[in-house]
Structures are given as structure tokens and as C-alpha cells.
Amino acid sequence: MKKVLINGLKILLLLILAACGPVSRDQSENLSAGPIKVEVRQESGKYVLFRWGEPYKIKGAGLSGDIKSLKAHGGNSFRTWSIDNEKETGQEVLDKALIHGMTVALCFYIQPERHGMDYDDRGEVEAQFQRVKKEVLKYRDHPALLMWVIGNELNLGYTNPKVYDAVNEISKMIHELDPNHPTTTTVASIDKKLAEDIRSRAPDLDLLSIQLYGAIVNLPGYLKEAEWEGPYMVTEWGATGHWEVGTTAWGAPVEQTSTMKAGNYLNSYEVAIQPYSDQCIGNYVFLWGQKQERTPTWYGLFLDSGEKTESVDVMHYIWNGDWPENRSPRIDSVKLDGKEAGMNIYLKADREYTAIVHMFDYEGDTLTYMWEIRPESTDLKEGGDYEEAPETIEGLIVDSKVSEISLQAPNKEGAYRLFVYAYDGNNNAAHANIPFYVE
């Protein structure tokens, strides 16, 4: 009891220092409270995550953006996809979480088959095991650590189930070295074969983490068919995936507006996550930040310029029970040449056309606009791997700061998208895009 009290006082002091300004790494290390026990328990037929002996409800997101905004909107935890990233080390990630009073589901990069890993090669498997072991020893005592995530979507395109033998070996090693934190692995969806592979080959895992997008509304049925009765989390969910939507005649996926997406976020949570808390111990929405994947707006909750969208408002509502004071603007409709996205819009090269967007703002804020044209992305990857965003084509829109514009179609045949953004001046925005083809 005395140790718990001392550790709590250390963390409280660190949070007070953080409120007064940036906390140095020396301060963080000197105030490190040591490991905090986290475990999954089954009580009265319900699975519950406990941290420091108390039930812990994850209000989480996959983080690639601003941790302060996640905290401000009610989040208390975030997940990663690797120990180190291109900007921060694992130590810096965990220290940042501690300073802001948050926890981390820390993910090891486990090489999937689609990236060239051969799980029949014992040398490769052992080298990966030893790399992970060093990372466990380095971070196991950090007080911001919530759990270990052993790989991301290793089932995506897999043919060799021995990948889950490797996952189990790592999980057993973690439990031997770190008795304070549970282990999991994430999977892209779930079916009976996959569930059986994991049950038989990776029984040491404490829980399973499942990732679904538009199809998340089917998750309860998938779990029933797979006969998965153990605890689980949903560690990626959000926008309807680019593989789940209709396409144009030339194969371009039709992206929903930010308003449509926000409605789907709320529906997904209320239908597939909230009612199943007896088995689902937590969730991490995707993505608290921005990334290019098919388009620059498809999966991020924020624009690359930093403004939040309506989906952030939805997460605020889910985590707090009320809406933010100033909400993001709503898109009622957007049309190019009188047609909506998905209507196979063909334009003639160099000809003039009009586009219009109709908006609504809850507080009546004055809206400003930006329109842009980009070629359809050709750098297409799988499983969220890095994609390069196509460049904006300049000079085709005379005045892009109004709700109705005239544009000149590009002079080169091919597939393009017209993007529109609306800003309310309070760090909120809405977005939409329309694919079109130039003949």
C-alpha cells in the first residue's frame, strides 16, 4: 500500500510539472514510478481490464497527431504500430504519455509474410525474437505502459500459420520477463480458421485485438461464427474502408464526406462496440491524426493542416456524453457539373465546369473554403503501408475560397479528384471529394 501511495504521488507531481510547462527527460526519469500492474480479469461472466487494482476503461485512439488534443477531448490511451517511429523513440512516446496522464498499448513491429518474412526460417524467427526481447527489457517498467501488442494484422495475406507460433513464443517470453502487462496481437477481421489458428498456436495471449472498418457492424456475428468466447479489443475502427465502397467505372473508390463518416463512427460504436462490453474490454479508434491512404482525407480524424472534423466531435461525445462547445461544420451536398460523387463524371479536357457545396454550421460561424484538384493516386499499398500523396494541380480554379466555383478540366486524359474543404475559423473543418475522368 505504501509503494502504491508513493508511486501515485510521483505521477501526480509529474502531471503538476507538466501543467506548468515542458517536462525534461531528466525530470521524467527521476520521477518514474515503476511498473503499474495491468491485467484482464473475468468477474461474474464479464471480462474487465484492471490497472492498479481498479477497472480501467480505455478511451483510446491510434495516435499519429497531437496528444494534447486527444487528452482534451477525453481520451486516456493510445496505441502505436511500432516501438520507435520516424519521429520518436519508444522512450519518448512513453514519457510523453506519462506527462499527459495517458497510457500506451505499445506495439512491436513483427514482420508479416507480405513484407518478405519466412516463418519456416528459424534463424529469421529467432533474430526477431531477440530484437523484441531487448525492447521488452527496455520498456517493461515504464508506468505509462498499458499492454504489449505483438504485431499488426499478421493475418493479412498470410499462408503460413507458424506466424502465430512465433507470436506465442514472444508472448511467453514477455510473461516471463514482465508479469505486469498483458499481451495481444491484432488481426484484420476474424473468421473461424483464423480464430482456430490463434487458439491452437498462440494460447499464451491474454486477449485478441480485432480491426474492422465498415464491416465492424458485423463483428458480433463474426465472433459468434468463429466461436471466439475470450476477451478482445477493437484496435482499429472508423471510416468505411476504400475496399468496402462503390467505385466509378474507371475503378476509383468513392469516398464519403466527413459528415457521412461521422454518422458511421457513431453508428459503429453504438451497434458493434458499446453493447458488447462484457467481452470487449476496450477500443482504439483510427486515426487521431492524418495520413495519405488512397486520399489525404480517407482515414484521418484531422486534416493535414490540423483542423478537426466531425468524427472528432463524435469521439468527444462517446467519451464525455456531450458534444464539444464548438462543433465542426456539416456538408449537406457537393456536386460537380450537377452530379454527385459516384455518378461516373466525365469531363472534356480544358473545358469550363462548375462545382458547388452546401454547408451547415451549428454555431453559425462564417465558413471559408478551399478547392483543389489532384490526380487519382497511383501509389497504392496494402495494410496501411506508406503511400505518397499526388500533388495538387495548380491554375485550374480561379477562386477557390467560395462555395461555388468554376474550374477548368485538366488537359491530360486520366482520373482525377476534386477536393473541397470548409473551415469555420475555430480549428474545425469539413471535407469532401468527387472523382472524375477527363476524356
N, C-alpha and C positions, 0 to 999 in steps of 0.2 A: 504493500500500500504506500509506503514511504517513497519507494522508487517511482511509482506511478505519479505521485504528487510532484516530485522533483522534476520529472520529465515534462509534466503538464506546465509547470511554471517556466521551464526553459522555452517551450514552444510559445507560451503567452508573451514572454519577454521578446522573443524574436518577432512576433507579429506586431508588438508595440513599436519596436525599432523600425520595422518596415513601414508603418504608418507615418513615421517621422521623416522618411526618406530612404534612398537606396541602402541596402544592407550589404556590407562587404563579404567576400568569401570567407575571410578570417572569422568574422562575427558568426557567420552561419556554421562553420565547422566547430567553433568554440562552444556554441550553444546546441550542438547536435544532441538530441535527446535519446539517440539509440533506437533500436527497432521497436515497432509497435505491433503487437500481436494482432493478426488478422486471420479469421477462419470462417468457414462455411459450416453452419450447424443445421440440423433438422430438428425442429421442435413442433410438436403437435401436427405432424404431417406437412409442415411448411419449411422450406429452405430459407435461411436468413444469413446474411453476411454480418459478421461481428468484427468490430475494430475497437481495441482497447476495452473489450468486455461489454461493449454496447452495440445494439443494432446500428448498422451504417447503411443509409440509403444513398446509393450512388446517383448523383445528378451530373451526368458526365457527357463529355464530347471528345471526339478526336481533334486534337489541337494542332493547328499549324499557324495560328494567328496570335492575337493579343490575350494573354492570360487574365489581364485586369478586367477586360470586358466580360469574359466568361464568369469570373467571380461576381462582377456587378450584376449580372443577370440571374444569379442564383446557382450557378454551377459549383460543384465542390470537388470534382475529379476530372482528370483527362487521361487519355490513352495515347501511346506512341506506336510507331511501326518499326522502330529500331532503337538500340541503346543510345547511340550517337547519331546526330543528323548533320547536315551540311552547315548548320549554324551553331549548334550547341553540343557539348559533351553530355553524357548521361548524368554526370555530377551536376552540371549547370542546370539541366532540366529538373532534377530532383530538388536542388537548392531553391530554384525559382518557385516550385510548387510549395515547398515548406514556407517560404517567405510570405506566400499568399494564402496560407492555410488550406492548401489543397492536397489531394493525393494523386498518385500516378499508377496506372496499370502499365508497367514497363515491359515493352516487347523486345524480345531478341529477334534479330534477323536470322531466320532459318532458311537456307537456300532451297527453293522449290525446284521440282523437276523442270518446270518451264524455263528456269534460268540455268539449266545445264547440270543440276546435281544428280549424281548416280547413287541411289541408296543401296545398291549392291556393292559399292566400293567401300570397304571397311576403313580404308585409310582416310578417305574424304569425310566419312561419318565421324571418325574419331577426332580428326582435326577440328571439325565444327563443335563437337562435344567439349573439347579442351578450351576453345575460344569462349564458349558460353560459361564454362566453369569459372574462368577468370573474371568474367563480368558479374557472376553471382557473388563471388568472394569480395568484389569491389563495392557492390551496392547493397548487399543484403541487410545492413544495419541502418540504412537511411530511414528516418522517421516518416518521410513522405511516401515511401513505397507502400503500395496497397496490395499488389499481386504481380506475379510474373506471367507474361503472355509468350508462349513458346511458338513463334512463327505466325505468319499471317496468310490465311487461305491456302494452306499447303495442299488442299484437295483440288485446287483449280487446275484442271488438265492433268491430274496425276494418274499414273498407271501402276505404280509400284507401291503397294500398301506398307512396305517396310519403312516409309517415311514416318509412320506412326510408331514403329518400333523405336526409331531414333528419338521421337518426341517423348516416349515413355522413359527411355534411358536418361534423358535430360531432366525430366520431372523427378525421377527417383534421386538423381544427384542433387537437385535443388532441395528436396525434402531432407536429405542427409545433412546438407550444409546450412540450411535455413529453415528452421521449424516454425518460423513466424509468418510466412506468407504463402497463400495458396497458388496453385499453378493451373493454367488453362491454355488452350490453343484455339485459334479462330478458324472457322470454316465458312466457305461460301455456300450458303443454304445447307440443307440436311435431308438425307434420304436414308432408306433402310440399310443399304450396303455401306454407306459411309458411317452410319451410326454403329454398325456391327464391327467395322474395321477399328473404330476408336475404342469401343467397349472391349474388344478382344486383344488389341495390340497396345493400347495406352490406358490401362485401367488405373494408373497411378495419378492421373489428372484429377484435380478436385472438382472441376466443373468444365463445361463446354461453352465456347463463345461462338455465336452464330451471327452471320452478316447477310442481311437481305435488304432490298430496296422496295420497289413497287410491290414485289411478291410477299412482303412481310405480313400482309393481311392473311396470307395462307399459312403462316408459321405454326399456329396451333394444330392445324391439320397435318402439316409435315411431321411435327413432333409425334403426333399420335400414330401416324403410319410407320415412323421409324422406331416406335416403341422406346422413345427416349424418356425415361422417368426421373433422371437425375437433375441436379441444378444446372442452370445455364444463364448466360448473359446474352444480350444483343449488343455487339460491339461496333457495328456499323449499320445505320439505317438512315433514311432521309428521302432524298429526291428519287423519283422513279428513274430507273437506270436507262441508259441510252439503248440498251438491248431489249428493253421492255416496252418501247413506244412504237407508234407507227412511223413509217418512213415515206419519203417522197418517191416519185417514180425513178429518180436517179440515185436512190439509196441513202439520202440524208435523214438521220433521225430527227424527229420533230420534238423540240424541247418545250416544256411547259413554261408559262410565265411565272414570275416569282410569286404571284398571287395564287395561282393554281398549286404551286409547290407547297406553299404554306398550309393550304387546306389539306393536302395529302399528309403533311407531317402530323397535323393534329389527329387526323383520322387514323393514321398508322399507330400512333401511340394509344389512342382510346380503344382501338379494335384488337391490337395484337400484343401490346406490352402491358399496359395498366391492369387489365383483368387477370393476368397470369402471374401475379407477384408471389404466389405460393411456390412457384418453381423458378421463375425468372428473378434473380437476385439483384439485377441492375442493368443499365444500358448506357451506351455511349453514342450520341448522335454524330453523324458525319455531315459536314466537316466545319469545325469552328475556325474558319479562315477562308482561303480561296485557292483554287488550283485550276489548271487547264486540263480538262479531260473531255474530249470532243468539242467543247466550247469553253470559254473562260468563266462561264456562269453556271454550268450544269450542276455542280455538286457543292460548291462553297456556300456557306451561310452569309458571307460578306462579299462585296466587290473587291477587285484588286486595289481600288483606291481607298478601301477601308470602311465604306458605309455598310450598315447592317440592312438586311432585307426582312420581309415579313416573317420568314421562317425563324429568325431570332426572336421576334415577338412571340411566336408560338412556343418556343422553348422557355421563354420567360414566364409565360402563362402556365406551362406544365410544371415548372419548378417552384413557382411562387403562388399560383392560384389567382393571379390577377394580371392584367396587361400592363406593359410599360407606359409611363406617363405620356410619351410622345411616340406614336406608332408609325411604322413605315407606310408610305403611300401604296395604294392598291391600283392594279391595272385592270380596267374593265374590258378593254378590247384594243387590238392593234391590227392594222391592215396595211398591205402593200398592194397598190393597184386595185383596191377594192376587195382584196382577198385575204383570208386569214392563213396563218401557218398551216402547212399540211395540205393545202389545196393545189399543189403542183403548179407553182407560179413560174411561168416562163416569160422572160423579158427579152427585148431586142437590143442588141449591142448599141450603145451610145444614145439611145432614146431617153426622153424625159418621162418620169413617173412620179406619182405622189404616194406618200405614206402618212398615216395618222394614228395617234394613240389617244385613247380616252382614259383619264385617270380620276382617282378619288383620294383625298387626304382627310384622315379622321379629324385632325385639328384645324383644317382649313389653311394649312401652310401654303405659301406660294411655291409652286414647283418650277424647277428649271430642267432642261432636257439636254441630252446628248445622243446623237445618232452616229453610227459608223457602219461601214461595210468591210467585211473580211472575206477572203476566200474560204471555202469549206476546208476544214482541217484534213490533212492527209497523213499526219504523223500519228497514226492510230495504234495504240498499245492495248495490252490486256492486263486485267487485275489492278488497275490504278497506277501502272508504271508511268514514269515521267513522259510527258508529251510536250512538244514545242508548239506554242500558240502561233497561228498565222498572223501576219502583220496587217494592220489596218490600211485600206486603200484610200489615199487622200485625194481631195479635189473633186469628189463626185456629189457632194452635198453642199449646197450654197450656204444655208443657215441651219446648223444642226441643233440650235438651242431653243427650238419651238416645238409645239406638239404636232404640227402638221408641216411636212417638208416636201420639197421637190428634189428628186435625185436623178442623176444620170446613170444609166446602167453601164457597168464596165464594158470595155471594148474587146475583151477577150472571152471567147466561149468557155463556159465551165460553170461549176457550182459555187454559190456564194451564200452569205447570210447578212441580213440587215439587222443590226442590233439597236435597241433603244433603251436608254437609261433615264429615269426620272429621280430628281433629288429634292428633298424638302428643306434643305438648309440646316437640318438638325442631326446630321450624320445618319440619315435614313435614306433608303433608295429602293426603287423597283426596277425590274428589267424584263425584257422580252426579246426574242429574235425570230426572224422569219427566213427560212431557207428559200432561195430562188435559183433559177438556172438561166444563164444568158445564152441565147442562140445566135 
